[in-house]
Amino acid sequence: MSYDHGPLDTYEIIWATGYVEYIAAHQVLLPPNDMFSAFIPGATATKKRDGWTFHGQIDGRWKLLLFAPAEDIKSVRNVTHTRDSAGGAS
């Protein structure tokens, strides 16, 4: 079975060092402590994952694009629809 996840979203990553980077991905998973406690207080993940995980469909295959330890990233936000399009800046 094959799925088409559509165009990749653009995410802005601000690293703990202050460096700003952009990555294109379909899915971003938060560190378990952040993700599960936001929805279910006291919940724990079944598989230990202490960091941010970015996935995307590239050339028809689902791939891990980036994994970073939670303490290395200060913030992540989806900026797909907040940046000026090429030639569209006013």
BAFI-3210 file (N, C-alpha, C; in Angstrom, 3 decimals, decimal comma, padded with zeros to 6 digits):
// residues 90
n [1|2|3|4|5|6|7|8|9|10|11|12|13|14|15|16|17|18|19|20|21|22|23|24|25|26|27|28|29|30|31|32|33|34|35|36|37|38|39|40|41|42|43|44|45|46|47|48|49|50|51|52|53|54|55|56|57|58|59|60|61|62|63|64|65|66|67|68|69|70|71|72|73|74|75|76|77|78|79|80|81|82|83|84|85|86|87|88|89|90]
n.u [000,845|000,524|001,037|000,329|001,689|001,573|002,780|005,819|006,020|007,463|009,705|010,890|013,785|015,165|018,160|019,810|022,142|021,490|021,525|019,654|017,687|016,159|013,918|012,429|009,600|007,192|006,196|006,514|007,750|007,446|009,625|008,979|008,282|007,280|005,234|003,382|002,659|001,307|-001,164|-002,000|-001,749|000,957|001,397|003,437|005,845|005,918|008,193|011,414|012,410|014,330|014,194|013,710|011,994|011,995|010,188|009,680|008,194|010,131|010,963|008,981|009,335|009,079|010,964|013,407|014,350|015,645|017,008|017,212|018,632|016,578|017,498|019,107|017,603|015,932|013,469|010,746|008,902|006,157|006,496|005,432|003,281|003,804|005,913|007,188|006,206|008,101|008,991|006,719|006,861|006,002]
n.v [-001,163|002,225|005,604|009,035|011,734|014,362|017,792|018,726|020,197|023,221|023,613|025,606|025,448|026,265|026,050|025,134|026,560|028,881|029,005|029,140|027,042|025,556|022,953|020,608|018,633|015,986|015,064|015,700|014,637|015,183|015,190|012,473|013,192|015,799|015,450|013,381|014,173|016,453|015,686|013,460|013,395|012,126|009,990|007,655|006,989|004,091|003,290|004,316|007,550|010,147|012,748|015,065|014,111|014,010|013,253|012,319|011,903|010,970|010,704|008,734|007,122|006,619|008,368|008,811|011,974|013,714|013,433|014,737|015,316|016,229|018,326|019,779|021,361|024,394|025,501|024,609|025,310|025,324|026,841|026,948|028,361|030,938|032,279|034,473|033,924|033,019|035,831|037,058|038,869|041,811]
n.w [000,000|-000,776|000,155|-000,410|000,921|000,327|-000,135|001,552|004,816|006,110|008,721|011,367|013,197|016,235|017,575|020,667|020,759|019,526|016,817|013,810|011,848|008,956|008,095|005,918|006,310|006,887|009,284|012,737|015,753|019,146|022,052|024,299|027,014|026,750|024,826|025,719|028,319|027,808|026,932|028,443|031,690|033,594|031,910|030,078|027,501|025,371|024,082|024,585|023,759|023,541|022,314|019,539|016,594|013,114|010,252|006,798|003,528|000,976|-002,344|-002,599|-000,377|003,153|005,421|008,032|008,784|010,524|013,745|016,953|020,127|022,909|024,565|022,886|021,228|021,186|020,282|018,059|015,186|012,907|009,883|007,417|006,187|006,869|005,831|003,268|-000,080|-003,000|-004,781|-003,919|-001,898|-000,118]
ca.u [000,000|001,315|000,338|000,941|001,545|001,503|004,013|006,448|005,906|008,754|009,802|012,021|014,395|016,121|019,018|020,214|023,250|020,944|021,515|018,318|017,752|014,859|013,874|011,153|009,185|005,757|005,809|007,445|007,368|008,068|010,132|007,830|007,860|006,472|004,083|002,376|002,158|000,403|-002,492|-002,350|-000,826|001,508|001,584|004,809|005,960|006,250|009,547|012,159|012,886|014,635|014,516|012,809|012,120|011,390|010,044|009,074|008,161|011,081|011,029|008,037|009,679|009,003|012,329|013,813|015,122|016,478|016,753|018,052|018,323|015,661|018,207|019,813|016,664|015,221|012,082|010,399|007,580|005,813|006,470|005,044|002,368|004,106|007,029|006,834|006,470|009,095|008,465|005,463|007,076|005,475]
ca.v [000,000|003,442|006,821|010,291|012,653|015,734|018,575|018,807|021,456|023,787|023,836|026,392|024,893|027,130|025,186|025,683|027,492|030,084|028,825|028,905|026,149|025,170|021,597|020,227|017,332|015,729|014,729|016,036|014,048|015,830|014,261|011,873|013,938|016,927|015,014|012,639|014,910|017,497|015,105|012,505|013,593|010,905|008,948|007,442|006,389|002,674|003,167|005,495|008,429|011,385|013,829|015,448|013,246|014,582|012,270|012,810|011,014|011,428|009,737|007,648|006,328|007,299|008,369|009,635|013,085|014,298|013,160|015,592|015,244|017,281|019,480|020,511|022,213|025,373|025,555|024,167|025,786|025,158|028,153|026,708|029,382|032,234|032,883|035,036|033,062|033,588|036,921|037,583|039,787|043,164]
ca.w [000,000|-000,879|000,527|-000,838|002,048|-000,158|-000,020|002,868|005,546|006,511|010,160|011,848|014,405|016,911|018,376|021,964|020,510|018,911|015,359|013,249|010,692|008,417|007,586|005,310|006,845|006,976|010,647|013,808|017,032|020,286|023,062|025,008|028,206|026,303|024,046|026,459|029,475|027,327|026,720|029,496|032,822|034,173|030,902|029,619|026,167|025,427|023,566|025,020|022,687|024,256|021,402|018,452|015,426|011,912|009,185|005,575|002,379|-000,029|-003,453|-002,370|000,811|004,435|005,932|009,170|008,238|011,565|015,157|017,779|021,560|023,363|025,146|021,822|020,497|022,026|019,821|016,710|014,776|011,498|009,245|006,021|005,649|007,458|005,100|001,971|-001,240|-003,915|-005,601|-003,397|-000,781|-000,351]
c.u [000,898|000,449|001,074|000,663|001,519|002,816|004,519|006,157|007,313|008,711|011,049|012,496|015,339|016,881|019,398|021,348|022,773|020,886|020,098|018,474|016,328|014,955|012,486|010,815|007,667|005,301|006,908|006,905|008,163|008,674|008,956|007,364|006,968|005,170|003,006|001,820|001,214|-001,024|-002,948|-001,366|-000,362|001,757|003,055|004,785|006,335|007,659|010,294|012,708|013,084|015,002|013,428|013,071|011,344|011,372|009,441|009,097|009,034|011,202|010,168|008,320|009,616|010,371|012,461|014,723|016,073|016,035|017,713|017,652|017,502|016,405|018,954|018,919|015,899|013,751|011,955|009,034|007,402|005,665|006,041|004,245|002,649|005,230|006,544|007,113|007,429|008,442|007,212|005,638|006,577|006,149]
c.v [001,236|004,647|008,014|011,302|014,116|016,466|018,606|020,170|021,932|024,111|024,648|025,774|025,956|026,226|025,891|026,694|028,818|030,012|028,499|028,105|025,819|023,766|021,341|018,817|017,215|015,569|015,118|015,421|014,719|014,784|013,747|012,652|015,104|016,457|014,366|013,414|016,028|016,973|014,206|012,675|012,256|009,798|008,838|006,801|004,919|002,410|004,451|006,252|009,795|012,518|014,095|014,554|013,868|013,510|012,930|011,750|011,638|010,342|008,511|006,788|007,194|007,210|009,215|010,713|013,698|013,776|014,034|015,435|016,457|018,515|020,306|021,487|023,097|025,459|025,058|024,750|025,584|026,544|028,056|027,861|030,767|032,960|033,418|034,022|033,764|034,645|037,555|038,541|041,180|044,182]
c.w [000,000|-000,529|-000,048|000,258|001,626|000,034|001,425|003,499|005,901|007,997|010,472|013,158|014,965|017,879|019,676|021,811|019,937|017,397|014,895|011,969|010,244|007,851|007,017|005,778|006,810|008,426|011,614|015,094|018,137|021,200|023,894|026,223|027,837|025,683|024,915|027,647|029,059|027,212|027,865|030,655|033,401|033,175|030,525|028,235|026,321|024,911|023,893|023,804|023,315|023,318|020,388|017,254|014,268|010,827|007,946|004,485|001,288|-001,088|-003,183|-001,152|002,061|005,089|007,195|008,612|009,257|012,921|015,945|019,241|022,002|023,866|024,102|021,065|021,468|021,619|018,390|016,384|013,283|010,892|007,779|005,442|006,221|006,729|003,771|000,869|-002,168|-004,799|-005,066|-002,229|-001,114|000,531]
res [m|s|y|d|h|g|p|l|d|t|y|e|i|i|w|a|t|g|y|v|e|y|i|a|a|h|q|v|l|l|p|p|n|d|m|f|s|a|f|i|p|g|a|t|a|t|k|k|r|d|g|w|t|f|h|g|q|i|d|g|r|w|k|l|l|l|f|a|p|a|e|d|i|k|s|v|r|n|v|t|h|t|r|d|s|a|g|g|a|s]
***
